[in-house]
Amino acid sequence: MADRVRLLAAAALLGSLTACAPMYGPPPPSRVVSMPPPAEDATFRAGDFTWSQAPGRNSLAGSLGHAGPIRYTCAGATVVLTPETPWARRRMSVLYKSDQRAALPTEEVRSRQNQAPPGDSNPYLRRAICDAADRFSFANLPDGAWYAVTIAKPAGGAGGPSFAVMRRVTTRGGRVTTFEF
């Protein structure tokens, strides 16, 4: 019985000590407003493209995929390869509503030209022609990220709109990177 009384007394003492401990609870509401991260500067700077002019050991081998009831082709179309820079990333986001991958009606993409950041990337672009099998390639590329863009039209005179297709691809390690739009 004495042990039980000591145990109850110790529990009561411990309970009274914890009553003196400060109660923290949730912190008071903060008056600091969380701001979204600043938008990336999309100003065109020729210096941002210099990395893409270096000779490299990488290659890209691309093709236009075929899905859906209408077969599309890029045969004879130019495929444009744009080096990724803050300006190019913003431009793709405006034109294609993505900086990763898109296939949108050509007229829809063209309608947003005035909203895209201005600049002349023409000297830094690489071009290839899509062959009859809807394939194309680029060689001697340095490591980095690129945007491949082309126009896909209904094959064989089938009706339907043309599509502007875009895909972000990465080159690295002296390898051939294969991809499909």
Buried (B, 14 or more C-beta within 10 A) or exposed (E): EEEEEEEEEEEEEEEEEEEEEEEEEEEEEEEEEEEEEEEEEBEBEEEBBEBBEEEBBBBBBBBBBEEEEEBBBBBEBBBBBBBBBBBBBBBBBBBBEBBEBBBBEBEBBEEBEEEBBEBEBEEBBBEBEBEEEBBBBBEEBBBBBBBBBBBBBBBEEEEBEBBBBBBBBEBEEEEEBEBEB
